[in-house]
Amino acid sequence: MITTTMRSIVPDELIAPLKILGKYDWVRWTMTDKSPPTTSVEMRLPTDPALLNYPHVIAWIQGLFPTQSLLLLELYAQSKALAEGPKLLCPTTEQCEALEHVDVNVSFDDYAQPFPTFLLGFPLDYRRKLADRFQVECPQLFLIHHDARTNYIFSFRSEGDAGISYCHYMPPYWKTVEEALRCGDEEGNGFRQSKVIQRVALNFGLLMTYYGVRDLGPVDPQSHEKHVRNAGRKNRAKADRAKHMLDAEINLIEFEQDVVVYDRSEAQRSDSEGDGSARRTHWRRGHFRRQVCGHARSARKLIFIKPIFVNAHRFQGDVADTEYRLHTAKCASS
């Protein structure tokens, strides 16, 4: 079932004040050191009169600083999603599995997504496969926020009533986003699963920029129309309730064209072992590259090189069972 409102990841009492806060850059951050990469966080709440209606929430948010910086960053990303209008991409299991095998080898300057913040909704079948693979429950929603001013990338996974179990931010310290993805000193299946999810989400951000994306409107059009009608009622309580419901609505987005994110390859001479026997079925990883183009070859454009499922005709199982294991470098955590 597709999530229709932000209430599945944001407490109801925070929806309205966060939407107001999202109009401002109320949390700021700067990289203060590079060895190891260290980030300082600063909070500047706006003097918007509308926030006076939520004194308890504002007092609670003020109390989070400076000891709960990660929670502040999570609330900041959620506030931006609410203020911009939450956008949800619901890919297929096949697309998610293929993008696990794509390197995000672009610089932080070159990384882009069509919306500063978007939600990725994973299909049930894919969530079950990830849960089985890592023995950790897979979240239904994953939120990605890209700050174009600082080039920081934030990601959060939601576990519904269980809260946020994973949050991560990548400063532009590394040469490429791929290096940042492979860097980490945390252990455990939850961390490894989150790295896979993060790779898939970042690749979707780039692919939406590459292929184009369109807004389909509210996930639940009937509910939306009902709330719009009620928002115009003379009954103040019902009108306010309807407006409150509209504040949390999520819009569904999709690619502007049918997107096939991987190719299948039949057996070739190069896909044979030294003894002439066919190589096992495997993935040849995809990636992004900057292609020279334009007048006098003076411009560059991002090109997507699809991953290839080699010897696909010989494989009778599940594509997800052909996992390609990446080596994660041990490094200072940010």
C-alpha positions in Angstrom: 0.0 0.0 0.0 1.4 3.4 -1.0 1.9 6.0 1.8 -0.4 8.9 1.1 0.7 11.4 3.8 3.8 12.4 5.8 2.0 11.2 9.0 3.7 7.8 8.5 7.1 9.4 9.4 6.3 12.7 11.1 4.2 13.0 14.3 0.9 14.7 13.7 1.6 17.6 16.0 4.8 18.5 14.1 3.3 18.7 10.6 2.1 22.3 10.7 5.1 23.9 12.5 7.6 22.0 10.5 5.9 23.2 7.3 6.3 26.8 8.5 9.9 26.2 9.4 10.6 24.6 6.1 10.3 28.0 4.4 13.5 29.0 6.1 17.0 27.7 6.4 16.6 27.3 10.1 19.4 24.8 10.6 22.9 25.6 9.1 26.0 23.5 9.1 29.6 23.9 8.1 32.6 21.5 7.8 35.0 22.5 10.5 37.7 19.9 10.0 38.7 17.5 7.3 40.8 15.0 9.2 38.5 13.4 10.2 35.6 15.3 8.4 33.7 17.1 11.2 30.6 19.2 10.8 29.3 21.8 13.2 25.5 22.5 13.3 23.8 25.8 14.1 20.1 26.4 14.7 18.5 29.8 13.9 14.7 29.7 14.4 12.8 32.3 12.3 10.6 35.0 13.9 7.6 34.0 11.9 4.4 35.0 13.8 2.7 31.8 12.6 5.1 29.8 14.9 3.6 31.5 18.0 0.7 29.1 17.6 3.0 26.2 18.5 4.9 27.3 21.6 5.4 23.8 23.0 6.7 22.3 19.8 9.1 25.2 19.3 10.3 24.9 22.9 10.9 21.2 22.4 12.9 21.9 19.2 15.0 24.5 21.0 15.8 22.0 23.7 17.3 19.6 21.1 20.2 21.9 20.4 23.1 21.3 20.7 23.0 17.7 22.0 20.6 16.2 19.4 22.2 17.5 16.1 21.2 14.4 14.0 17.6 14.7 15.1 17.6 18.4 14.2 18.9 17.5 10.7 16.2 15.0 10.4 13.5 17.5 11.3 15.1 20.0 9.0 14.9 17.6 6.0 11.3 16.8 6.9 10.4 20.5 7.2 11.8 21.1 3.7 9.8 18.2 2.3 6.6 19.6 3.8 7.3 23.2 2.7 8.1 22.1 -0.9 5.3 19.6 -1.1 6.4 16.0 -0.4 7.4 14.0 -3.5 7.2 10.2 -3.6 8.8 7.9 -6.2 7.6 4.3 -6.2 10.0 2.3 -8.3 9.7 -1.4 -9.2 11.6 -4.2 -7.5 13.5 -4.8 -10.7 14.7 -1.2 -10.8 15.8 -1.2 -7.2 17.7 -4.5 -7.6 19.5 -3.2 -10.7 20.5 0.1 -9.1 22.3 -1.8 -6.3 24.9 -2.5 -9.1 25.5 1.1 -10.2 28.4 3.1 -8.9 27.6 6.7 -7.9 30.9 7.8 -9.3 30.1 11.5 -9.6 31.6 14.4 -7.7 29.5 16.2 -5.0 29.4 19.2 -7.4 27.9 17.0 -10.1 25.4 15.2 -8.0 21.8 16.5 -8.6 18.2 15.5 -8.0 15.1 17.2 -9.4 13.8 18.1 -6.0 15.9 19.1 -3.0 14.0 16.5 -1.0 12.2 13.4 -2.1 10.8 10.2 -0.7 11.5 6.7 -2.1 8.8 4.2 -1.4 10.1 0.6 -1.7 7.8 -2.1 -3.0 6.8 -4.9 -0.6 8.6 -7.6 -2.6 11.9 -5.7 -2.5 11.6 -5.0 1.2 11.0 -8.6 1.9 14.1 -9.6 -0.1 16.3 -7.0 1.7 14.9 -8.2 5.1 15.7 -11.8 4.2 19.2 -10.9 3.0 20.3 -8.8 6.0 17.9 -10.2 8.7 16.8 -6.7 9.4 13.4 -5.2 8.7 13.5 -3.0 5.6 11.9 0.5 5.8 9.0 1.4 3.5 10.2 4.9 3.1 13.6 6.5 2.6 14.1 10.3 2.6 16.9 12.0 0.7 17.7 15.7 1.0 20.4 17.4 -1.1 21.5 20.9 -0.1 22.8 22.6 -3.2 24.4 25.4 -1.2 26.8 23.1 0.7 26.6 19.9 -1.4 25.8 17.9 1.7 23.5 14.9 1.2 21.3 13.7 4.0 19.4 10.4 4.1 16.9 9.0 6.7 15.1 5.7 6.9 11.8 5.5 8.6 10.5 2.6 10.7 7.1 4.0 11.4 6.1 3.7 15.0 9.6 2.5 15.8 11.1 5.9 14.8 14.2 6.6 12.8 16.8 3.9 13.1 19.3 5.2 10.6 20.3 8.7 9.6 23.4 9.7 7.7 24.9 12.8 6.2 27.7 12.9 3.6 29.8 16.1 3.5 31.6 17.0 0.3 34.9 15.8 1.8 35.4 12.8 -0.6 36.3 13.1 -4.3 33.1 11.3 -5.3 29.8 10.2 -3.8 30.9 6.6 -4.5 33.9 7.1 -2.2 31.6 8.4 0.6 29.3 5.4 0.1 32.1 2.9 0.5 33.6 4.7 3.5 32.4 3.7 6.9 33.5 2.1 10.2 30.2 1.0 11.5 29.3 -2.7 11.6 26.1 -4.7 11.6 23.5 -5.8 9.1 21.4 -2.7 9.7 24.3 -0.5 8.6 25.0 -2.7 5.5 21.4 -2.7 4.5 21.2 1.0 4.9 24.2 1.4 2.6 22.4 -0.6 -0.1 19.3 1.5 0.3 21.3 4.7 0.2 23.0 3.7 -3.0 19.7 2.8 -4.7 18.1 6.2 -3.5 21.1 8.3 -4.8 21.0 6.6 -8.1 17.3 7.3 -8.4 18.0 11.0 -7.7 20.5 11.1 -10.5 18.3 9.1 -12.9 15.3 11.4 -12.3 17.6 14.3 -13.3 18.9 12.4 -16.3 15.6 11.1 -17.7 13.2 13.7 -16.4 10.3 13.3 -13.9 6.7 14.5 -13.7 4.4 15.3 -10.8 1.2 13.2 -10.9 -0.5 15.1 -8.1 -1.7 13.7 -4.8 -1.2 10.0 -4.1 -4.9 9.9 -3.1 -6.8 12.2 -5.4 -10.2 11.4 -3.8 -9.0 12.3 -0.4 -7.4 15.4 -1.7 -10.6 16.6 -3.3 -12.6 15.9 -0.1 -10.2 18.0 2.0 -10.2 20.8 -0.5 -14.0 21.0 -0.3 -13.9 20.8 3.5 -11.2 23.5 3.7 -13.7 26.0 2.4 -16.5 25.2 4.9 -17.9 27.8 7.3 -17.4 25.4 10.2 -14.1 26.6 11.5 -13.1 23.3 13.2 -13.8 21.2 10.1 -12.1 23.7 7.8 -9.0 23.7 10.0 -8.9 20.0 10.2 -9.1 19.7 6.4 -6.2 22.2 6.0 -4.2 20.2 8.5 -4.8 17.1 6.4 -3.8 18.9 3.2 -0.5 20.0 4.8 0.7 16.4 5.0 -0.4 15.2 1.6 2.2 13.5 -0.6 2.4 13.9 -4.4 3.4 10.9 -6.5 6.1 11.4 -9.1 7.3 9.1 -11.9 9.8 9.1 -14.8 8.7 11.0 -17.9 9.4 7.9 -20.0 9.6 4.2 -19.5 13.0 3.6 -18.0 14.9 0.3 -18.2 17.8 0.6 -15.8 19.8 -2.5 -16.8 20.6 -4.6 -19.9 20.8 -8.4 -20.3 23.7 -10.0 -22.0 23.9 -13.3 -23.8 27.0 -15.5 -23.7 30.0 -14.0 -25.5 33.6 -15.1 -26.1 34.7 -12.7 -23.4 32.2 -14.2 -21.0 34.0 -17.6 -21.0 36.5 -19.0 -18.5 40.0 -20.0 -19.5 38.9 -23.6 -20.1 36.2 -22.5 -22.5 33.3 -23.1 -20.1 30.7 -20.3 -19.8 31.2 -17.9 -16.9 28.6 -17.9 -14.2 25.8 -15.4 -14.3 27.0 -12.1 -12.8 26.5 -8.4 -12.8 28.7 -6.0 -14.7 28.4 -2.8 -12.8 26.9 0.4 -14.1 28.1 3.9 -13.5 27.8 7.5 -14.6 30.3 9.5 -16.6 30.9 12.9 -17.9 30.7 12.9 -21.8 32.4 15.5 -23.9 29.9 17.3 -26.1 29.0 20.6 -27.7 30.9 23.1 -29.9 34.6 22.5 -29.9 34.0 19.7 -27.3 33.8 22.4 -24.6 30.8 21.0 -22.7 30.1 18.0 -20.6 26.9 16.1 -20.0 26.2 13.2 -17.6 25.8 9.8 -19.3 24.3 6.8 -17.6 26.0 3.5 -18.3 23.6 0.7 -17.4 24.6 -2.3 -15.4 24.6 -5.5 -17.4 23.2 -8.9 -16.3 25.7 -11.2 -18.0 24.6 -14.6 -19.2 21.1 -13.8 -18.2 19.7 -16.6 -20.3 21.4 -19.2 -18.1 19.9 -17.9 -14.9 16.7 -19.4 -13.6 16.6 -17.9 -10.2 15.9 -14.4 -8.7 18.0 -11.5 -10.0 18.4 -10.4 -6.4 20.3 -13.6 -5.6 23.2 -12.4 -7.8 24.4 -9.9 -5.2 27.7 -8.1 -5.9 29.6 -7.4 -2.7 31.4 -4.1 -2.4 34.4 -3.6 -0.1 33.7 -0.8 2.4 36.8 1.2 3.4 37.4 1.8 7.1 37.6 5.5 7.7 36.7 8.2 10.1 32.9 8.6 10.3 31.3 12.0 9.7 
